[in-house]
Amino acid sequence: MKSLLIFDFDHTIVDGNSDTWVVRCTPKKKLPDWLRKKYDGKHWNEYMQSVLSYIGDQGIKEPEIKQVMESIPYCSGMVDLLKFICQNKDKVDCLIISDSNTVFVNWILEFTNTRLAFDSILTNPATFDEQGYLRIKNYHSHCCPQCPDNLCKRKALNDFVAAQQKVGVQYKKIIYTGDGANDLCPIESLEKSDVAMVRKGYKLEKLINEMVEVDSCHMRPFIVIWSSGEEILSYLKTYLT
């Protein structure tokens, strides 16, 4: 029986935020104040569509955007980790669940030849329209009050596992790697046999620490704190070999 590896993307696989990294393709490498002020603190996907429309209005085309996105750095050791996963697909299935988009994630993974590490990428769908503008849509709809309206990572994970079970695939362990506040919801759904790999010094670690202080039994999965891909790789080598 395989295990299921799940990765966030921004600040987990790559050492940055792909949605804000794309701004580097603009002439001044920053957004005008009027556009930055449009973000209301809640509807990030809608805001990002405004950003991408602005980029299109500047005459910036797909090749220029792609070149900028391919320059985003990976977290230390992460490329080696993904190549290790590619070599052990008989033991693991691997997902990305991300609030980025399909175009950015695929570009960045293909640039390092690590796309084959992943069986599925669950993120906001994106395509270029006939005018050359990048358009993004919400991944799904949901009723979770804890998550942004375009993506509940717990629902995405549960839907994937349920679909696998329907075709006879079950997992002995889930290992979830992330850093941000939107990774808390899926991690809260994990079992005692599962593992949450939590990036040191980021929001997710702070939220888990606060929850454990209130109720030490609230977090069921085993928590592993990481700072680099090398540490995750070391854990997986011990677990899988």
N, C-alpha and C positions, 0 to 999 in steps of 0.2 A: 504493500500500500504506500502510495506517495505522500509526501508532505506538500503543503501549499505555501509558497512564498509570495508575500504581497509587499509592494513598494509604493510609497508616495514618490513623487517626482521632484518637485521644486524643493531645494534645501535638503534633499535626501539622496537622490541619484546625482543631480547637478547641484553645485554649490552656489545657487542663486535662484532667482525667481524668473522663470521664462517669460511671464507676462510683463514684467517691468524691464527685462533685458531687451526686449524688442524695441524699446524706445531709442536704443542706441543707433538705430538705422535712420533716425530723423536728422535733418541738417544740423540742428543744435544739440543733438543727443539728449534732449529733454523736452518735456511737453510744455505748452504754454499754460499760464496760470488758469485761464478760463476753463481749460479742459481738465486740469487736475482737480479743480473745485467741483467738477460734476459728480465725483464719486461721493455717494451718500452714506458710505460705511456699511452698506448691506448688499447691494446688487452689483457684485463685482463683474459678472458676465456681461451685463448690460453696459457697464462702464468700459470694459475692454473692447466691446464692439465699437464704442465711440472712439477709442484710441486707434483701433485698426482702420476705422473709416478716415480718421485724420491722417494716418500714415498713407493711405491710398490717395487722399486729396493732395498730398505733397508729391505725387507722381512716383512714389517708391514702389517698385514692382517685386514680384516673387523672388527672383534671383538675389536681389539685394537683401531682402528680409532673411532669406535662407542663410546667406553668408554670415550675417550677424548672429543668427541663432546657433549656428555651428561653432561660434567662438565662445559660447558659455562654458565655463569650466565644470568638470565633474568633481564631486567630492573625492578627496584623497583615497586611492585604492579602489574606487568604485568600478572602474573599467575592468580591473583584474577580477573583482568579485563577479561581475556579470559574465565574464568569459568562463569562470569556474562553473557558474550555473549552466551555461551552454553545454559544458562537458558532462553535466550530471542530470540531464533531462530525463533519464530513466528513473531518477529518484524524486524529482520535484516537478511540479507545475509552478508557473510564475506569472504574476499579474502586476500591472501598474494600475493603481486607482488614484487619479489625479484631477485637480481642478484646473489644469492647463488645457491644452486642446490637442487633437489628433495630429495636426500638421506640425506643431512645434515638437511634440514628443517624438514622432517618427523621424523627423529631420535630425534631431540631436542624437538619437540612438543609431541611426544608419551611418552617421558620420564616423562613429567609432566601431562600426560592425558588431554592435551588441543587441540589435533588434531581435535576433533569434533567441535571446534568453527568455523572451516573454511569449506566453501563449495567448494572452489577451491584454489589451490596453483599454481600460475603462475610463474615459475622459470625455470632455465636451467635443462633439464632432465639429470639424471645420473644413471648409473648402474655399478655393478662390472662385469668384464669380467671373462672368464674361468681361467685366471691366477691370479685372485684376485686383479686386478688393478681397481681403480675407474675411470671410463671414463665419461666425461661430454660433452654435446653438447650445441649449441646455442639454446635459447628458440625459436627464430624465426628470420626472416630477415625483414628488413624495410629500409625506405629511409630517416629517420629523421636525420638531420645533428647534432642535439643537443645531441644525445644519443649514447652510445657504440653500436658497430655493432651487438652484440648478443641480445640486449633487449632494446626496447623503451617502457617504462612503460605507456606512453599515448596510444600507439597503443594497448598494451595488455589490458588496461582498456576499450578502445573504442570497441575493438573486443568482449570482454566479455559482455558489455552492449548491443551491437547490437545483439548478439546471444540470450540473455535473452529476448529482445524485440520480436524476431521472434517466441518465444514460449509463448508470452503474458505476460511477466514479465517486469514491469516498476518500477522505484525507485523514491520516492519523494525527496530523499536527498542522496548525496554522502558525506561521511566523510572519508577523506584521512589522514592517520597518517604516518609521515616519518621524516627523518633527513638529507638526503644526497642530493648532487647535482643532482643525477638522479631522484629524486622525484619532481624536479621543473617542468619538462616537463608535467607530468600528472596534476599537480596542476594548471598549466596555462590553462588547458582545462576545469576546473570546472566552474560552474555557480554561480550566486549570492546566490542562495538558498543552495549551498553546503558549506562544512566546510573543511579547511585545518588545521590539528593538527600538529604543527611544533615543533620539539624538540629544547629546549633552548640551545644555545651555540654551535650548530652544523652548518655545511655548509649551509644547506637549509635556516635557519633563516637569515644568512648573505646575501645570494643571494636575498631573498625576500625583505629585508630591502634596499638593493642597488637598486632594481627595483622600490620600492615604492618611494624612494627619487627622482628618475627621473620622474616617472609618478604615482601619487597616485591612479589613476583609473585603472592601469594595472592589479592589482590583483582583480579578481571578487569574489572569495569565501571569507567567513568570516574566519579570521585567529585566531587560538587559539594556544598560546605558552604553551608547557608542559615540565615538568622535570621528571615526574614519571607516572607510570600507574595509581596511585591513582587519579591523576588530570584528566586523560582521563575518568576513571570510574565515577568520580563525574559528569563530563559533560554528559556522556551517561545516567546516572541515571536520571538526570534532564530532558534530552531530551526524553527519552523513557518511563518514568513513570509519 
